[in-house]
Amino acid sequence: MRRSVLSVSQCRKILGPSCALDDSEVEVVRDQLYSLAEVVIDYFDLHHRESIRKALEGPQDHQSNDLGAN
C-alpha cells in the first residue's frame, strides 16, 4: 500500500497552469499513474529476482534447449 500520495495541489504544480482538468480529474489521473508505477515496479522487481536466481544457478547447458540443432 502507498505511504504517501501527491496532493492535488502538488499535482497541479507539476501539470502547470495550462492544465484544464478539475480536481476530480486530476485525482483520477494521479491514481492511474500510481497504479501504472506499481505495475512497472512489480515487473522490474520480478525481473531482478529472476536475474539473481539465474546468476546463482550458474552456467547451464543450453544445448538441451536447441531442439534439432547440430
N, C-alpha and C positions, 0 to 999 in steps of 0.2 A: 504494500500500500504506500501511497505517496506521503512523504513527510510534510512537504510544503508545496504550495501551488502559487504561481504568479497571480497577483490580484488583477482585476480588470484594469485598474489604473496603470499597473506596470505593463500590461499587455498593450494598452493604448499608447504608452510612451514608445514601445517597440514598433508598433504599427505606424505611428506617425500621424500628423494632423490630417492627412488626406483620407484616412480610414472612415468610411461612411457606415460602418456596422454599428448597430445599437448594442447595449451592454449584454443582452442575452445572446446575441450572435457572436460577440467576442468570447463569451464563456464557452459556447459550443465549439468554436474554432480552437480555443485553448485546450479544451478537454480532448478533442480529436488529436491534436498534436501531442499531448501527453500520452495518449493511447498508442499512437504511432511510435513514439520514442520507446515505450515499454516493449513493443514488438521487436524493434531494432536491437535494443539492449539484450533481450532474451535470445535473439538469434546469434548475436556475437558471443554471448556467454556460452551458449551451446557449442558454437564453432570452436571457441577457445578450449573448452573441456575436451572436445573430440581431438583437437590437435595435441593436447597434453597426453591423452590416452594413447594416441598413436606413437608419440615420442617415447613414452615409457615402455611400449611393446617392443621397440627396436625395429631393426630392419626385418622385413619378411620376404618370403619367396613369392614374388608377384607372377611367376610363370604359371602358377596354377589358375590364375585369373585369365590367362590368354588362351581361350578355347580355340584349338585348331592352329595356333601359331607355331611356326617352325623356328 
